[in-house]
């Protein structure tokens, strides 16, 4: 059983209860805008791509539209249901799996040229972060990229959220042998908390 398994279940239950408002918020931002920081760093298509914590499938569908073969990982049934209603399951394979192990994806022995992990790090307890980074980096092909983005700030009350600092995630990744490509902190804007963007590479 994964560490803090009870909390993992609570996180999924929280999204099941709040799926509609979360989807509305995410869908209000276009994938091209949310991922604009990656525009010059995406692999040439077609690449084998993994979207972890895919939610409503906004980013997975965007990556598919660029010609990539996409696997979307989403453990929350209600979020995956919204993806189906939005037509985000066509030409995208969806898997019910979760960090830190990503056991189902790992069991396939597949390697990815690009992995996107947006807005999910605040749900991982501190002792789950190093195993999660190790799992993701282990799924990269040589030269593959891992893109991580998440909000920083005080954890929300009454929700399964942890404080998470970009420097901590970066240190873990570098200790796992990843190479830093890009590290950015975004200042808070109207209605948006400060955020962190990290792009890592698996050495050749």
MDTraj code that builds the backbone (N, CA, C; nanometers):
import mdtraj as md
import numpy as np

residues = "UNK UNK UNK UNK UNK UNK UNK UNK UNK UNK UNK UNK UNK UNK UNK UNK UNK UNK UNK UNK UNK UNK UNK UNK UNK UNK UNK UNK UNK UNK UNK UNK UNK UNK UNK UNK UNK UNK UNK UNK UNK UNK UNK UNK UNK UNK UNK UNK UNK UNK UNK UNK UNK UNK UNK UNK UNK UNK UNK UNK UNK UNK UNK UNK UNK UNK UNK UNK UNK UNK UNK UNK UNK UNK UNK UNK UNK UNK UNK UNK UNK UNK UNK UNK UNK UNK UNK UNK UNK UNK UNK UNK UNK UNK UNK UNK UNK UNK UNK UNK UNK UNK UNK UNK UNK UNK UNK UNK UNK UNK UNK UNK UNK UNK UNK UNK UNK UNK UNK UNK UNK UNK UNK UNK UNK UNK UNK UNK UNK UNK UNK UNK UNK UNK UNK UNK UNK UNK UNK UNK UNK UNK UNK UNK UNK UNK UNK UNK UNK UNK UNK UNK UNK UNK UNK UNK UNK UNK UNK UNK UNK UNK UNK UNK UNK UNK UNK UNK UNK UNK UNK UNK UNK UNK UNK UNK UNK UNK UNK UNK UNK UNK UNK UNK UNK UNK UNK UNK UNK UNK UNK UNK UNK UNK UNK UNK UNK UNK UNK UNK UNK UNK UNK UNK".split()
xyz = np.array([
    [0.0848, -0.1200, 0.0000],
    [0.0000, 0.0000, 0.0000],
    [0.0876, 0.1241, 0.0000],
    [0.0453, 0.2276, -0.0720],
    [0.1222, 0.3506, -0.0806],
    [0.1248, 0.4200, 0.0536],
    [0.2348, 0.4951, 0.0817],
    [0.2367, 0.5761, 0.2035],
    [0.1205, 0.6739, 0.2019],
    [0.0668, 0.7011, 0.3188],
    [-0.0421, 0.7963, 0.3323],
    [-0.1585, 0.7597, 0.2408],
    [-0.1898, 0.6304, 0.2326],
    [-0.2958, 0.5854, 0.1432],
    [-0.4294, 0.6498, 0.1792],
    [-0.4547, 0.6690, 0.3101],
    [-0.5801, 0.7315, 0.3493],
    [-0.5925, 0.8706, 0.2918],
    [-0.4817, 0.9427, 0.2915],
    [-0.4842, 1.0778, 0.2375],
    [-0.5066, 1.0752, 0.0874],
    [-0.4460, 0.9764, 0.0184],
    [-0.4671, 0.9647, -0.1256],
    [-0.6147, 0.9451, -0.1565],
    [-0.6809, 0.8604, -0.0756],
    [-0.8239, 0.8400, -0.0945],
    [-0.8988, 0.9690, -0.0686],
    [-0.8607, 1.0415, 0.0365],
    [-0.9268, 1.1674, 0.0671],
    [-0.9121, 1.2668, -0.0466],
    [-0.7959, 1.2694, -0.1094],
    [-0.7738, 1.3590, -0.2218],
    [-0.8690, 1.3261, -0.3365],
    [-0.8832, 1.2000, -0.3657],
    [-0.9739, 1.1582, -0.4730],
    [-1.1180, 1.1915, -0.4360],
    [-1.1539, 1.1666, -0.3105],
    [-1.2899, 1.1981, -0.2666],
    [-1.3173, 1.3477, -0.2756],
    [-1.2151, 1.4274, -0.2415],
    [-1.2315, 1.5731, -0.2494],
    [-1.2611, 1.6142, -0.3926],
    [-1.1889, 1.5594, -0.4882],
    [-1.2132, 1.5931, -0.6286],
    [-1.3467, 1.5383, -0.6774],
    [-1.3868, 1.4220, -0.6284],
    [-1.5195, 1.3727, -0.6639],
    [-1.6278, 1.4708, -0.6201],
    [-1.6099, 1.5301, -0.5017],
    [-1.7090, 1.6241, -0.4493],
    [-1.7039, 1.7600, -0.5178],
    [-1.5850, 1.8001, -0.5631],
    [-1.5659, 1.9350, -0.6177],
    [-1.5330, 1.9344, -0.7667],
    [-1.5579, 1.8231, -0.8328],
    [-1.5147, 1.8090, -0.9722],
    [-1.5706, 1.9194, -1.0620],
    [-1.6969, 1.9503, -1.0475],
    [-1.7571, 2.0476, -1.1384],
    [-1.6911, 2.1845, -1.1273],
    [-1.6686, 2.2325, -1.0040],
    [-1.6071, 2.3644, -0.9883],
    [-1.4611, 2.3623, -1.0321],
    [-1.3914, 2.2504, -1.0067],
    [-1.2512, 2.2397, -1.0503],
    [-1.2430, 2.2410, -1.2021],
    [-1.3303, 2.1665, -1.2674],
    [-1.3308, 2.1621, -1.4134],
    [-1.3635, 2.2997, -1.4706],
    [-1.4627, 2.3665, -1.4133],
    [-1.4966, 2.5011, -1.4612],
    [-1.3764, 2.5944, -1.4530],
    [-1.3039, 2.5853, -1.3420],
    [-1.1875, 2.6726, -1.3239],
    [-1.0773, 2.6389, -1.4239],
    [-1.0492, 2.5110, -1.4407],
    [-0.9426, 2.4712, -1.5339],
    [-0.9795, 2.5030, -1.6777],
    [-1.1052, 2.4777, -1.7133],
    [-1.1464, 2.4988, -1.8514],
    [-1.1565, 2.6471, -1.8868],
    [-1.1568, 2.7329, -1.7854],
    [-1.1597, 2.8769, -1.8131],
    [-1.0257, 2.9277, -1.8640],
    [-0.9224, 2.8449, -1.8523],
    [-0.7883, 2.8797, -1.9009],
    [-0.7539, 2.7855, -2.0159],
    [-0.7188, 2.8405, -2.1302],
    [-0.6852, 2.7570, -2.2446],
    [-0.5546, 2.6819, -2.2194],
    [-0.5454, 2.5617, -2.2716],
    [-0.4238, 2.4821, -2.2557],
    [-0.3029, 2.5539, -2.3132],
    [-0.3223, 2.6227, -2.4233],
    [-0.2097, 2.6947, -2.4837],
    [-0.1583, 2.8049, -2.3930],
    [-0.2466, 2.8651, -2.3149],
    [-0.2041, 2.9688, -2.2210],
    [-0.1419, 2.9066, -2.0958],
    [-0.2050, 2.8032, -2.0425],
    [-0.1531, 2.7401, -1.9216],
    [-0.0145, 2.6807, -1.9438],
    [0.0114, 2.6358, -2.0654],
    [0.1381, 2.5693, -2.0971],
    [0.2266, 2.6503, -2.1899],
    [0.2024, 2.7807, -2.1954],
    [0.2810, 2.8657, -2.2854],
    [0.4304, 2.8613, -2.2525],
    [0.4639, 2.8374, -2.1276],
    [0.6044, 2.8341, -2.0868],
    [0.6795, 2.7162, -2.1485],
    [0.6033, 2.6194, -2.2029],
    [0.6653, 2.5004, -2.2624],
    [0.6718, 2.5072, -2.4149],
    [0.6235, 2.6145, -2.4718],
    [0.6045, 2.6213, -2.6165],
    [0.7294, 2.5826, -2.6957],
    [0.8456, 2.6285, -2.6515],
    [0.9691, 2.6032, -2.7259],
    [1.0385, 2.4746, -2.6836],
    [0.9833, 2.4047, -2.5871],
    [1.0507, 2.2869, -2.5314],
    [0.9772, 2.1561, -2.5564],
    [0.8633, 2.1618, -2.6224],
    [0.7885, 2.0395, -2.6491],
    [0.8626, 1.9534, -2.7512],
    [0.8492, 1.8222, -2.7415],
    [0.9167, 1.7351, -2.8378],
    [0.8522, 1.7462, -2.9755],
    [0.9264, 1.7074, -3.0754],
    [0.8698, 1.7004, -3.2098],
    [0.7689, 1.5869, -3.2135],
    [0.6604, 1.6102, -3.2852],
    [0.5582, 1.5066, -3.2957],
    [0.5919, 1.4107, -3.4102],
    [0.5506, 1.2861, -3.3986],
    [0.4758, 1.2309, -3.2856],
    [0.5696, 1.1795, -3.1766],
    [0.5421, 1.2162, -3.0529],
    [0.6162, 1.1647, -2.9381],
    [0.5193, 1.0889, -2.8485],
    [0.5724, 1.0028, -2.7638],
    [0.4935, 0.9276, -2.6670],
    [0.4882, 1.0111, -2.5399],
    [0.3689, 1.0560, -2.5005],
    [0.3516, 1.1572, -2.3967],
    [0.2611, 1.1039, -2.2859],
    [0.2943, 1.1410, -2.1627],
    [0.2158, 1.1041, -2.0451],
    [0.1695, 1.2307, -1.9746],
    [0.0395, 1.2391, -1.9477],
    [-0.0178, 1.3505, -1.8709],
    [-0.0657, 1.2936, -1.7379],
    [0.0021, 1.3308, -1.6294],
    [-0.0262, 1.2754, -1.4971],
    [-0.1157, 1.3727, -1.4199],
    [-0.2274, 1.3212, -1.3676],
    [-0.3249, 1.4091, -1.3055],
    [-0.3977, 1.4876, -1.4128],
    [-0.4498, 1.4148, -1.5121],
    [-0.5004, 1.4781, -1.6346],
    [-0.6320, 1.5520, -1.6149],
    [-0.7021, 1.5237, -1.5054],
    [-0.8240, 1.5982, -1.4769],
    [-0.9283, 1.5841, -1.5862],
    [-0.9745, 1.6963, -1.6387],
    [-1.0767, 1.6973, -1.7436],
    [-1.0185, 1.6730, -1.8822],
    [-0.8885, 1.6532, -1.8898],
    [-0.8265, 1.6219, -2.0179],
    [-0.7913, 1.7409, -2.1035],
    [-0.7970, 1.8592, -2.0469],
    [-0.7658, 1.9800, -2.1256],
    [-0.6277, 1.9716, -2.1885],
    [-0.5268, 1.9408, -2.1067],
    [-0.3898, 1.9393, -2.1577],
    [-0.3625, 1.8160, -2.2429],
    [-0.4226, 1.7026, -2.2052],
    [-0.4050, 1.5812, -2.2846],
    [-0.4587, 1.6007, -2.4255],
    [-0.5751, 1.6643, -2.4364],
    [-0.6331, 1.6897, -2.5687],
    [-0.5462, 1.7864, -2.6493],
    [-0.4915, 1.8846, -2.5823],
    [-0.4012, 1.9798, -2.6496],
    [-0.2783, 1.9077, -2.7029],
    [-0.2182, 1.8219, -2.6210],
    [-0.1003, 1.7470, -2.6654],
    [-0.1350, 1.6536, -2.7811],
    [-0.2531, 1.5931, -2.7753],
    [-0.2961, 1.5072, -2.8859],
    [-0.3147, 1.5888, -3.0129],
    [-0.3671, 1.7108, -3.0009],
    [-0.3888, 1.7958, -3.1189],
    [-0.2573, 1.8344, -3.1865],
    [-0.1472, 1.8244, -3.1118],
    [-0.0156, 1.8549, -3.1680],
    [0.0461, 1.7335, -3.2372],
    [-0.0256, 1.6223, -3.2360],
    [0.0204, 1.5041, -3.3071],
    [0.0875, 1.3993, -3.2216],
    [0.0832, 1.4156, -3.0893],
    [0.1490, 1.3200, -3.0010],
    [0.0553, 1.2045, -2.9656],
    [0.1146, 1.0911, -2.9306],
    [0.0401, 0.9787, -2.8751],
    [0.0350, 0.9986, -2.7243],
    [-0.0843, 1.0089, -2.6685],
    [-0.1005, 1.0543, -2.5301],
    [-0.1655, 0.9466, -2.4441],
    [-0.1068, 0.9253, -2.3273],
    [-0.1705, 0.8497, -2.2202],
    [-0.2024, 0.9482, -2.1087],
    [-0.3274, 0.9481, -2.0644],
    [-0.3726, 1.0370, -1.9572],
    [-0.3977, 0.9548, -1.8318],
    [-0.3383, 0.9975, -1.7210],
    [-0.3552, 0.9298, -1.5927],
    [-0.4446, 1.0149, -1.5039],
    [-0.5538, 0.9567, -1.4570],
    [-0.6453, 1.0302, -1.3687],
    [-0.7156, 0.9313, -1.2754],
    [-0.6911, 0.9410, -1.1434],
    [-0.7511, 0.8463, -1.0494],
    [-0.8909, 0.8838, -1.0009],
    [-0.9360, 1.0054, -1.0295],
    [-1.0653, 1.0511, -0.9788],
    [-1.1768, 1.0188, -1.0789],
    [-1.2737, 0.9349, -1.0425],
    [-1.3801, 0.8973, -1.1372],
    [-1.4593, 1.0160, -1.1905],
    [-1.4896, 1.1138, -1.1052],
    [-1.5695, 1.2272, -1.1506],
    [-1.4930, 1.3155, -1.2488],
    [-1.3656, 1.3334, -1.2278],
    [-1.2864, 1.4118, -1.3224],
    [-1.2787, 1.3397, -1.4570],
    [-1.2563, 1.2086, -1.4523],
    [-1.2514, 1.1311, -1.5766],
    [-1.3869, 1.1346, -1.6476],
    [-1.4958, 1.1357, -1.5711],
    [-1.6285, 1.1431, -1.6315],
    [-1.6472, 1.2754, -1.7044],
    [-1.5976, 1.3838, -1.6474],
    [-1.6044, 1.5132, -1.7159],
    [-1.5232, 1.5084, -1.8455],
    [-1.4099, 1.4424, -1.8430],
    [-1.3297, 1.4295, -1.9642],
    [-1.4087, 1.3581, -2.0734],
    [-1.4803, 1.2528, -2.0364],
    [-1.5616, 1.1810, -2.1348],
    [-1.6720, 1.2706, -2.1894],
    [-1.7370, 1.3449, -2.1028],
    [-1.8457, 1.4325, -2.1474],
    [-1.7943, 1.5421, -2.2401],
    [-1.6705, 1.5825, -2.2194],
    [-1.6106, 1.6866, -2.3035],
    [-1.5489, 1.6295, -2.4305],
    [-1.5599, 1.4994, -2.4505],
    [-1.5056, 1.4380, -2.5709],
    [-1.3548, 1.4251, -2.5702],
    [-1.2977, 1.4162, -2.4494],
    [-1.1520, 1.4150, -2.4372],
    [-1.0935, 1.2734, -2.4358],
    [-1.1738, 1.1738, -2.4656],
    [-1.1237, 1.0364, -2.4618],
    [-1.0947, 0.9813, -2.6012],
    [-1.1289, 1.0557, -2.7040],
    [-1.1007, 1.0105, -2.8394],
    [-0.9513, 1.0181, -2.8674],
    [-0.8959, 0.9081, -2.9103],
    [-0.7541, 0.9000, -2.9477],
    [-0.6597, 0.9248, -2.8301],
    [-0.7106, 0.9159, -2.7084],
    [-0.6287, 0.9281, -2.5873],
    [-0.6596, 0.8085, -2.4985],
    [-0.5576, 0.7406, -2.4508],
    [-0.5785, 0.6289, -2.3598],
    [-0.5793, 0.6805, -2.2160],
    [-0.6835, 0.6461, -2.1417],
    [-0.6973, 0.6899, -2.0032],
    [-0.6706, 0.5735, -1.9090],
    [-0.5946, 0.5994, -1.8041],
    [-0.5583, 0.4975, -1.7061],
    [-0.5876, 0.5505, -1.5660],
    [-0.6514, 0.4681, -1.4855],
    [-0.6741, 0.4998, -1.3439],
    [-0.5490, 0.4567, -1.2679],
    [-0.4653, 0.5521, -1.2361],
    [-0.3387, 0.5243, -1.1678],
    [-0.3023, 0.6473, -1.0868],
    [-0.2050, 0.6345, -0.9990],
    [-0.1733, 0.7489, -0.9133],
    [-0.0283, 0.7433, -0.8657],
    [0.0230, 0.8580, -0.8363],
    [0.1534, 0.8692, -0.7724],
    [0.1381, 0.8365, -0.6237],
    [0.2466, 0.7928, -0.5559],
    [0.3846, 0.8027, -0.6037],
    [0.4338, 0.6880, -0.6919],
    [0.3636, 0.5747, -0.6958],
    [0.4191, 0.4607, -0.7687],
    [0.3884, 0.4602, -0.9178],
    [0.2667, 0.5074, -0.9566],
    [0.2196, 0.4887, -1.0943],
    [0.2386, 0.3426, -1.1361],
    [0.1850, 0.2542, -1.0551],
    [0.2127, 0.1118, -1.0712],
    [0.1658, 0.0568, -1.2053],
    [0.0470, 0.0978, -1.2503],
    [-0.0061, 0.0446, -1.3769],
    [0.0760, 0.0930, -1.4962],
    [0.1123, 0.2197, -1.4947],
    [0.1928, 0.2731, -1.6053],
    [0.3312, 0.2098, -1.6041],
    [0.3909, 0.2009, -1.4870],
    [0.5256, 0.1444, -1.4762],
    [0.5290, -0.0007, -1.5225],
    [0.4229, -0.0751, -1.4943],
    [0.4191, -0.2168, -1.5311],
    [0.4228, -0.2386, -1.6817],
    [0.3925, -0.1361, -1.7584],
    [0.3944, -0.1488, -1.9045],
    [0.5362, -0.1457, -1.9621],
    [0.6307, -0.1024, -1.8814],
    [0.7699, -0.0883, -1.9279],
    [0.7810, 0.0055, -2.0478],
    [0.6947, 0.1053, -2.0522],
    [0.7004, 0.2063, -2.1583],
    [0.7890, 0.3221, -2.1145],
    [0.8435, 0.3933, -2.2111],
    [0.9212, 0.5127, -2.1846],
    [0.8647, 0.6279, -2.2666],
    [0.8659, 0.7458, -2.2055],
    [0.7985, 0.8607, -2.2647],
    [0.8982, 0.9710, -2.3002],
    [0.8713, 1.0362, -2.4121],
    [0.9544, 1.1492, -2.4521],
    [0.9192, 1.2766, -2.3791],
    [0.7983, 1.2809, -2.3226],
    [0.7536, 1.4005, -2.2502],
    [0.6503, 1.3594, -2.1476],
    [0.6642, 1.4106, -2.0246],
    [0.5676, 1.3870, -1.9181],
    [0.5249, 1.5221, -1.8620],
    [0.3943, 1.5414, -1.8528],
    [0.3379, 1.6637, -1.7965],
    [0.2735, 1.6309, -1.6627],
    [0.3098, 1.7054, -1.5587],
    [0.2544, 1.6851, -1.4242],
    [0.2112, 1.8215, -1.3711],
    [0.0904, 1.8606, -1.4043],
    [0.0380, 1.9920, -1.3689],
    [-0.0553, 1.9842, -1.2487],
    [-0.0387, 2.0767, -1.1556],
    [-0.1378, 2.1032, -1.0498],
    [-0.1745, 1.9807, -0.9677],
    [-0.0726, 1.8990, -0.9330],
    [-0.1045, 1.7850, -0.8484],
    [-0.0048, 1.7631, -0.7358],
    [0.1049, 1.8377, -0.7347],
    [0.2088, 1.8155, -0.6335],
    [0.1630, 1.8506, -0.4936],
    [0.0680, 1.9436, -0.4809],
    [0.0213, 1.9835, -0.3482],
    [-0.0621, 1.8747, -0.2814],
    [-0.0938, 1.7668, -0.3555],
    [-0.1668, 1.6559, -0.2956],
    [-0.0745, 1.5452, -0.2449],
    [0.0533, 1.5570, -0.2722],
    [0.1484, 1.4549, -0.2277],
    [0.2090, 1.4969, -0.0942],
    [0.2036, 1.4061, 0.0026],
    [0.2671, 1.4320, 0.1318],
    [0.4182, 1.4417, 0.1124],
    [0.4869, 1.5110, 0.2014],
    [0.6324, 1.5275, 0.1846],
    [0.7071, 1.3970, 0.1632],
    [0.6682, 1.2888, 0.2333],
    [0.7417, 1.1634, 0.2175],
    [0.7044, 1.0874, 0.0906],
    [0.6083, 1.1375, 0.0149],
    [0.5710, 1.0764, -0.1122],
    [0.6400, 1.1424, -0.2315],
    [0.7007, 1.2577, -0.2099],
    [0.7509, 1.3354, -0.3228],
    [0.8738, 1.2735, -0.3875],
    [0.9687, 1.2263, -0.3073],
    [1.0876, 1.1640, -0.3663],
    [1.0514, 1.0374, -0.4445],
    [0.9677, 0.9457, -0.3894],
    [0.9263, 0.8306, -0.4709],
    [0.8514, 0.8710, -0.5974],
    [0.7714, 0.9783, -0.5894],
    [0.6973, 1.0231, -0.7078],
    [0.7922, 1.0734, -0.8161],
    [0.8898, 1.1549, -0.7762],
    [0.9879, 1.2050, -0.8733],
    [1.0648, 1.0881, -0.9340],
    [1.1051, 0.9926, -0.8510],
    [1.1786, 0.8771, -0.9016],
    [1.0953, 0.7986, -1.0025],
    [0.9664, 0.7832, -0.9743],
    [0.8789, 0.7120, -1.0668],
    [0.8708, 0.7834, -1.2008],
    [0.8528, 0.9141, -1.1975],
    [0.8378, 0.9906, -1.3209],
    [0.9666, 0.9922, -1.4025],
    [1.0775, 1.0178, -1.3372],
    [1.2044, 1.0221, -1.4095],
    [1.2368, 0.8842, -1.4674],
    [1.1994, 0.7791, -1.3938],
    [1.2223, 0.6441, -1.4430],
    [1.1403, 0.6094, -1.5654],
    [1.0339, 0.6858, -1.5912],
    [0.9492, 0.6621, -1.7081],
    [0.9939, 0.7404, -1.8311],
    [1.0934, 0.8252, -1.8159],
    [1.1419, 0.9051, -1.9287],
    [1.2378, 0.8253, -2.0153],
    [1.2266, 0.8445, -2.1440],
    [1.3268, 0.7914, -2.2357],
    [1.4504, 0.8804, -2.2283],
    [1.5660, 0.8327, -2.2729],
    [1.6858, 0.9191, -2.2727],
    [1.6594, 1.0493, -2.3484],
    [1.6909, 1.1597, -2.2832],
    [1.6635, 1.2896, -2.3421],
    [1.5217, 1.3387, -2.3235],
    [1.4364, 1.2559, -2.2588],
    [1.2975, 1.2945, -2.2375],
    [1.2839, 1.4050, -2.1346],
    [1.1716, 1.4751, -2.1400],
    [1.1486, 1.5915, -2.0545],
    [1.0329, 1.5668, -1.9583],
    [1.0482, 1.6196, -1.8369],
    [0.9437, 1.6184, -1.7345],
    [0.9102, 1.7621, -1.6993],
    [0.7847, 1.8010, -1.7211],
    [0.7382, 1.9366, -1.6903],
    [0.6475, 1.9320, -1.5680],
    [0.6824, 2.0121, -1.4678],
    [0.6091, 2.0175, -1.3414],
    [0.5643, 2.1610, -1.3181],
    [0.4364, 2.1788, -1.2856],
    [0.3865, 2.3120, -1.2515],
    [0.2841, 2.2981, -1.1395],
    [0.2915, 2.3875, -1.0432],
    [0.1953, 2.3839, -0.9325],
    [0.1927, 2.5189, -0.8629],
    [0.0839, 2.5428, -0.7898],
    [0.0690, 2.6661, -0.7134],
    [0.1404, 2.6525, -0.5809],
    [0.1933, 2.7631, -0.5340],
    [0.2552, 2.7684, -0.4022],
    [0.1694, 2.8523, -0.3106],
    [0.1900, 2.8313, -0.1820],
    [0.1168, 2.9129, -0.0873],
    [0.0658, 2.8300, 0.0276],
    [-0.0173, 2.8916, 0.1088],
    [-0.0723, 2.8241, 0.2261],
    [-0.1737, 2.7201, 0.1838],
    [-0.1627, 2.5967, 0.2331],
    [-0.2608, 2.4931, 0.1979],
    [-0.4023, 2.5367, 0.2341],
    [-0.4970, 2.4972, 0.1489],
    [-0.6366, 2.5313, 0.1739],
    [-0.6901, 2.4549, 0.2953],
    [-0.7748, 2.5223, 0.3695],
    [-0.8392, 2.4553, 0.4826],
    [-0.9418, 2.3548, 0.4309],
    [-0.9643, 2.2500, 0.5084],
    [-1.0664, 2.1502, 0.4778],
    [-1.0435, 2.0806, 0.3435],
    [-0.9181, 2.0685, 0.3052],
    [-0.8875, 1.9991, 0.1812],
    [-0.7575, 1.9222, 0.1948],
    [-0.7365, 1.8213, 0.1107],
    [-0.6169, 1.7370, 0.1197],
    [-0.4984, 1.8012, 0.0486],
    [-0.4506, 1.9126, 0.1022],
    [-0.3440, 1.9885, 0.0385],
    [-0.2259, 2.0036, 0.1341],
    [-0.1063, 2.0008, 0.0778],
    [0.0155, 2.0235, 0.1535],
    [0.0886, 2.1438, 0.0956],
    [0.1596, 2.2132, 0.1817],
    [0.2490, 2.3178, 0.1313],
    [0.3612, 2.2507, 0.0521],
    [0.3958, 2.3100, -0.0598],
    [0.4953, 2.2502, -0.1484],
    [0.5815, 2.3611, -0.2077],
    [0.7126, 2.3478, -0.1946],
    [0.8058, 2.4497, -0.2422],
    [0.8819, 2.3995, -0.3650],
    [0.8981, 2.4865, -0.4613],
    [0.9659, 2.4487, -0.5842],
    [1.1085, 2.4026, -0.5629],
    [1.1789, 2.4687, -0.4717],
    [1.3180, 2.4321, -0.4468],
    [1.3302, 2.2889, -0.3943],
    [1.2325, 2.2474, -0.3135],
    [1.2340, 2.1113, -0.2615],
    [1.2197, 2.0097, -0.3748],
    [1.1241, 2.0327, -0.4636],
    [1.1024, 1.9413, -0.5761],
    [1.2248, 1.9386, -0.6665],
    [1.2831, 2.0542, -0.6897],
    [1.4026, 2.0607, -0.7746],
    [1.5178, 1.9829, -0.7124],
    [1.5408, 1.9985, -0.5831],
    [1.6493, 1.9264, -0.5159],
    [1.6304, 1.7753, -0.5273],
    [1.5068, 1.7299, -0.5087],
    [1.4790, 1.5869, -0.5202],
    [1.5109, 1.5383, -0.6613],
    [1.4668, 1.6137, -0.7606],
    [1.4875, 1.5728, -0.8998],
    [1.6353, 1.5686, -0.9360],
    [1.7111, 1.6675, -0.8909],
    [1.8545, 1.6695, -0.9216],
    [1.9248, 1.5523, -0.8534],
    [1.8812, 1.5187, -0.7325],
    [1.9393, 1.4031, -0.6629],
    [1.9071, 1.2722, -0.7334],
    [1.7992, 1.2711, -0.8125],
    [1.7629, 1.1527, -0.8896],
    [1.8348, 1.1480, -1.0244],
    [1.9192, 1.2480, -1.0499],
    [1.9975, 1.2473, -1.1723],
    [1.9393, 1.3263, -1.2880],
    [1.8255, 1.3936, -1.2661],
    [1.7676, 1.4752, -1.3730],
    [1.8512, 1.6008, -1.3959],
    [1.8413, 1.6543, -1.5148],
    [1.9095, 1.7788, -1.5491],
    [1.8072, 1.8917, -1.5540],
    [1.8432, 2.0057, -1.4964],
    [1.7529, 2.1208, -1.4969],
    [1.7588, 2.1917, -1.6315],
    [1.6422, 2.2143, -1.6888],
    [1.6304, 2.2919, -1.8123],
    [1.5757, 2.4306, -1.7826],
    [1.4760, 2.4352, -1.6925],
    [1.4101, 2.5641, -1.6664],
    [1.3486, 2.5605, -1.5264],
    [1.3662, 2.6699, -1.4530],
    [1.3030, 2.6850, -1.3217],
    [1.2507, 2.8271, -1.3130],
    [1.1192, 2.8402, -1.2968],
    [1.0575, 2.9728, -1.2951],
    [0.9590, 2.9830, -1.1805],
    [0.9592, 3.0993, -1.1166],
    [0.8565, 3.1313, -1.0181],
    [0.7734, 3.2463, -1.0728],
    [0.6440, 3.2292, -1.0655],
    [0.5531, 3.3340, -1.1110],
    [0.4929, 3.4035, -0.9906],
    [0.4945, 3.5354, -0.9932],
    [0.4385, 3.6126, -0.8837],
    [0.2866, 3.6022, -0.8840],
    [0.2245, 3.6219, -0.7681],
    [0.0780, 3.6148, -0.7645],
    [0.0156, 3.7248, -0.8490],
    [-0.0940, 3.6899, -0.9139],
    [-0.1709, 3.7858, -0.9923],
    [-0.3140, 3.7841, -0.9411],
    [-0.3981, 3.8683, -0.9990],
    [-0.5362, 3.8788, -0.9541],
    [-0.6035, 3.7415, -0.9573],
    [-0.6449, 3.6931, -0.8419],
    [-0.7158, 3.5667, -0.8240],
    [-0.6277, 3.4439, -0.8482],
    [-0.4981, 3.4631, -0.8672],
    [-0.4091, 3.3495, -0.8890],
    [-0.2961, 3.3523, -0.7863],
    [-0.2682, 3.2396, -0.7216],
    [-0.1587, 3.2340, -0.6240],
    [-0.0244, 3.2285, -0.6951],
    [0.0850, 3.2464, -0.6217],
    [0.2168, 3.2278, -0.6838],
    [0.2320, 3.0835, -0.7301],
    [0.3113, 3.0637, -0.8336],
    [0.3260, 2.9291, -0.8877],
    [0.4702, 2.9023, -0.9262],
    [0.4986, 2.7747, -0.9490],
    [0.6321, 2.7285, -0.9845],
    [0.6243, 2.6454, -1.1119],
    [0.7219, 2.6632, -1.1981],
    [0.7319, 2.5845, -1.3214],
    [0.8724, 2.5277, -1.3301],
    [0.8805, 2.3958, -1.3444],
    [1.0103, 2.3272, -1.3480],
    [1.0129, 2.2354, -1.4692],
    [1.1172, 2.2475, -1.5488],
    [1.1351, 2.1582, -1.6635],
    [1.2667, 2.0840, -1.6459],
    [1.2590, 1.9504, -1.6523],
    [1.3726, 1.8641, -1.6271],
    [1.3962, 1.7736, -1.7470],
    [1.5204, 1.7282, -1.7608],
    [1.5554, 1.6368, -1.8687],
    [1.6217, 1.5122, -1.8145],
    [1.5858, 1.3992, -1.8728],
    [1.6559, 1.2745, -1.8452],
    [1.7828, 1.2718, -1.9307],
    [1.8994, 1.2572, -1.8693],
    [2.0211, 1.2575, -1.9491],
    [2.0188, 1.1472, -2.0559],
    [2.0869, 1.1718, -2.1657],
    [2.0965, 1.0732, -2.2730],
    [2.1768, 0.9520, -2.2283],
])
top = md.Topology()
chain = top.add_chain()
for i, resn in enumerate(residues, 1):
    res = top.add_residue(resn, chain, resSeq=i)
    for name in ("N", "CA", "C"):
        top.add_atom(name, md.element.get_by_symbol(name[0]), res)
traj = md.Trajectory(xyz[None], top)
